[in-house]
Amino acid sequence: GVRLKAYVGSGRTLDQKCGWKIDLNHYDLSGEYAGVETLTVNNMVQDQTYIHEHLAYMIYQEMGVPAPRTAYAQVYMNGTYYGLYLLVETVDENLLAGWFSDNTGTLYEGAYGVDLLPGYENSFDYDEGPDPTDRSDLTRVIDIMQQPATNENIALLEQYVNMDNILLNRAVESNILHWDGYTTANNYRIYHDPTTDQFFMIPWGTDQTFVDYWYGPWSGRGQLWVYCLQNENCAARYDQKLLDVAHTMMNMDLVGEAERIVNWLYAEFQNDPRKEFSMSYWQYRYDATITTLQTYPSSIEAQVLAH
């Protein structure tokens, strides 16, 4: 019922600042707390600011992209204080119920290069749904993308994929410098909504955002997005989504939200007994984040207008 949340970048052992997955109904199938069955407790070791995930998911939600809620938590184990953590809403049927009228569809997880490519259907983790052996919904989408990206094939793809959602997800990634998301075919979920018979994308792993500028808004991977860029009309839709996200971020008080979190939790940042960085480095990364929030949406706008 309690296990380490251990992936390549943020994986830590018990004597370090490890992350956790806590299954509240592992032994009692009715077990939940405040309507939540699973707790995802992120250690924030790759986010030296402690604010990236909170701000990133806030932007996704503002754009109408299904995304987890967040909350901060002091974590103790057997009386030992492990530090400040971030509770990130687990992507499961409970999250789906908050965004979709029907949460009984199939939820897949894509990680570490898994994408909508021929033969990759069984590489997706099957998280929720009625039949873990049936991947025909993935195959249908993959087969369409093996054909030229004509207007007719884009329209056919949109019968089974909500491209507005996909392009918004990718546009948010570009605006927040989320290099570890769908742009690298990593850290995403796709949900097959039974009501619309379409796939929707749900972001994940937004801790390394807002700082690193090593890729641009038209670089990266992600087959659905790459396929769209091969079509002039679809590519223009993506450019408009880039602008929509940039303008929304300009109108959100993101710097004020960052300052609110810091004013509230700065002492917790300082006193985190297992943090892996100095407060001077925290200040450096925080300042870089504020600069990105203040300037990068305008940079995206300029890049799109010049594109």
MOUR-V675670 format. One record per backbone hydrogen bond with DSSP energy under -0.5 kcal/mol. NH is the residue of the N-H (numbers start at 1). CO is the residue of the C=O. Records with the same first field share a line. If there is no record, write none. Layout:
BEGIN
NH = CO + CO
END
This chain:
BEGIN
3 = 21
5 = 19
6 = 4
7 = 5
11 = 7
16 = 13
18 = 16
19 = 5
20 = 41
21 = 3
22 = 39
23 = 1 + 21
24 = 22 + 37
25 = 37
26 = 23
31 = 28
33 = 36
36 = 33
39 = 22
40 = 38 + 88
41 = 20 + 39
42 = 40 + 86
47 = 44
48 = 46
50 = 47
55 = 51
56 = 52
57 = 53
58 = 54
59 = 55
60 = 56
61 = 57
62 = 58
63 = 59
64 = 61
65 = 60
66 = 64
71 = 87
73 = 85
75 = 73 + 83
76 = 74
77 = 80
80 = 77
81 = 79
82 = 75 + 80
83 = 75
85 = 73
86 = 42
87 = 71 + 85
88 = 40 + 86
89 = 69 + 87
90 = 38
92 = 90
96 = 92
97 = 93
98 = 94 + 95
99 = 95 + 96
100 = 96
106 = 192
107 = 128
108 = 106 + 190
109 = 125
110 = 188
113 = 185
114 = 111
117 = 115
120 = 117
123 = 120
124 = 120 + 121
125 = 109
127 = 107 + 125
128 = 107
134 = 131
135 = 133
138 = 135
139 = 135
140 = 136
141 = 137
142 = 138
143 = 139
144 = 140
145 = 141
146 = 143
147 = 144
150 = 148
154 = 150
155 = 151
156 = 152
157 = 153
158 = 154
159 = 155 + 156
160 = 157
161 = 157
162 = 199
163 = 161
166 = 162
167 = 163
168 = 164
169 = 165
170 = 166
171 = 167
172 = 168
173 = 169
174 = 170
175 = 171
176 = 172
177 = 173 + 174
178 = 173
179 = 177 + 208
181 = 178
184 = 181
185 = 182
186 = 181
188 = 110
189 = 202
190 = 108
191 = 200
192 = 106
193 = 191 + 198
194 = 192
197 = 193
198 = 193
199 = 160
200 = 191
202 = 189
203 = 66
204 = 187
209 = 207
210 = 176
219 = 216
221 = 183
225 = 222
226 = 222
227 = 223
228 = 224
229 = 225
230 = 226 + 227
231 = 228
235 = 231
236 = 232
237 = 233
238 = 234
239 = 235
240 = 236
241 = 237
242 = 238
243 = 239
244 = 240
245 = 241
246 = 242
247 = 243
248 = 244
249 = 245
250 = 246
251 = 247
252 = 248
254 = 252
257 = 253
258 = 254
259 = 255
260 = 256
261 = 257
262 = 258
263 = 259
264 = 260
265 = 261
266 = 262
268 = 265
269 = 265
270 = 266
271 = 267
272 = 268 + 269
273 = 271
275 = 272
282 = 278
283 = 279
284 = 280
285 = 281
286 = 282
287 = 283
288 = 284
289 = 285
290 = 286
291 = 287
292 = 288
293 = 289
294 = 290
295 = 291
296 = 292
297 = 292
299 = 295
300 = 296
301 = 297
302 = 298
303 = 299
304 = 300
305 = 301
306 = 302
307 = 303 + 304
END
